[in-house]
Amino acid sequence: MHFCLFKSSVPLILSILLERWGFVKLLFNLIGLLVLFLLLVGCSNSEEVIYSGSTEHWNGKLVKYNEKEYGEFFIERIGDDMDNLENVEIDINNGNIINKYSKLSAEEKIFKPISKQMLLDFENMESIELVIKSGNENSERMVLTRK
């Protein structure tokens, strides 16, 4: 007489899955679902947009990550004129942060992480000024305002 305690103690759905896939596959699937759940729920990082702004060709924002205590600038191109740019320089707050790119594709987004101390400095300001230069003659001024 064969008695399977496992089948009689689990719900009907699990016993059907067990018969169809076998114990090992079921175990791997359950572990995979658990890992996925933990990644989606456990690693969620609350973020807050604290400054944002835009120009004719650019969108920008400063995001604060509350859990990790640092921030990040996000800058992206918008509009119809989406040619590749060369010699791009982004100046944040009159030289506080300067990023230079020899070539920037039309789809490329710019991410600039900032430290906790820099984030605290920026949080005390009413606005943040960005000057975006491309090539030798094109320059756009963007002001990010507090949200």
C-alpha positions in Angstrom: 0.0 0.0 0.0 1.4 3.3 -1.1 0.6 6.3 1.0 1.6 9.8 -0.1 1.3 12.3 2.7 2.4 15.2 0.5 -0.5 14.8 -1.9 -3.1 14.5 0.7 -1.9 17.6 2.6 -1.7 20.1 -0.2 -4.5 21.8 -2.0 -6.0 20.1 -5.1 -4.3 22.6 -7.5 -0.8 21.9 -6.1 -1.4 18.1 -6.3 -2.4 18.4 -10.0 0.7 20.5 -10.7 2.8 18.0 -8.8 1.5 15.1 -10.9 1.9 17.0 -14.1 5.4 18.6 -13.6 6.9 16.5 -10.8 8.2 17.6 -7.5 11.5 19.1 -8.8 9.9 21.3 -11.4 7.2 22.5 -9.0 9.9 23.3 -6.4 11.9 25.3 -9.0 8.8 27.2 -10.1 7.8 28.1 -6.5 11.4 29.3 -5.8 11.4 31.3 -9.0 8.1 33.0 -8.0 9.4 33.7 -4.6 12.5 35.3 -5.9 10.5 37.4 -8.4 8.2 38.5 -5.7 11.1 39.5 -3.4 12.8 41.4 -6.2 9.6 43.3 -7.1 8.5 44.1 -3.5 11.7 44.0 -1.4 13.9 46.1 -3.8 11.4 48.8 -4.4 13.1 52.1 -3.9 10.8 55.1 -3.1 11.8 58.0 -5.3 10.7 61.5 -5.4 11.0 64.1 -8.2 12.1 67.2 -6.3 13.0 69.4 -9.3 11.9 69.4 -12.9 12.0 71.6 -16.0 12.1 71.6 -19.8 13.1 73.6 -22.8 12.3 73.3 -26.5 14.7 70.5 -26.9 15.4 69.0 -23.4 13.5 67.6 -20.3 15.3 67.4 -17.0 14.6 66.3 -13.4 16.4 65.7 -10.2 15.2 62.5 -8.4 15.8 61.8 -4.8 16.0 58.1 -3.7 14.8 58.1 -0.1 16.0 54.6 0.7 19.5 55.0 -0.6 20.0 58.6 0.3 21.3 59.9 -3.0 19.9 61.6 -6.0 20.2 61.5 -9.8 19.8 64.0 -12.6 17.9 62.7 -15.6 18.2 64.7 -18.8 16.7 63.7 -22.1 16.2 65.2 -25.6 12.7 66.0 -26.9 11.2 67.4 -30.0 11.5 66.6 -33.7 15.1 67.7 -34.4 16.7 64.5 -33.1 20.1 64.3 -34.9 23.1 63.0 -33.1 24.9 65.7 -31.2 28.7 66.1 -30.8 30.7 67.9 -28.1 27.8 68.1 -25.6 28.5 69.8 -22.3 26.1 70.0 -19.5 26.9 72.6 -16.8 24.8 72.3 -13.6 24.7 75.4 -11.3 27.6 77.4 -12.8 30.2 74.7 -12.8 29.1 72.7 -9.8 28.8 69.6 -12.0 30.0 69.5 -15.6 29.4 66.5 -17.8 31.0 66.3 -21.3 30.0 63.9 -24.1 31.9 63.6 -27.3 28.8 62.2 -29.1 25.2 61.9 -27.9 22.8 59.8 -30.0 19.2 60.9 -30.5 17.7 58.3 -28.1 20.4 58.5 -25.4 19.4 59.7 -22.0 21.8 61.2 -19.5 21.9 60.0 -15.9 24.2 61.8 -13.4 24.2 60.4 -9.9 24.9 62.8 -7.1 26.0 62.2 -3.5 24.0 62.6 -0.4 25.9 65.9 0.5 25.3 67.4 -3.0 21.6 66.4 -2.8 21.3 68.2 0.5 23.0 71.3 -1.0 20.5 71.2 -4.0 17.5 70.7 -1.7 18.2 74.1 -0.1 17.9 75.9 -3.5 14.7 77.3 -5.0 15.8 76.3 -8.5 18.7 74.6 -10.3 20.1 76.0 -13.6 21.4 73.8 -16.3 23.2 75.1 -19.4 23.4 72.6 -22.2 25.9 73.3 -25.0 26.2 71.3 -28.2 28.9 72.0 -30.8 30.3 75.4 -30.8 27.3 77.6 -31.2 24.2 75.9 -29.7 23.4 76.6 -26.0 20.2 76.2 -24.1 19.4 77.3 -20.6 17.0 75.1 -18.5 15.8 75.9 -15.0 14.6 73.1 -12.8 12.1 74.3 -10.3 11.1 72.7 -7.0 8.1 70.4 -7.1 
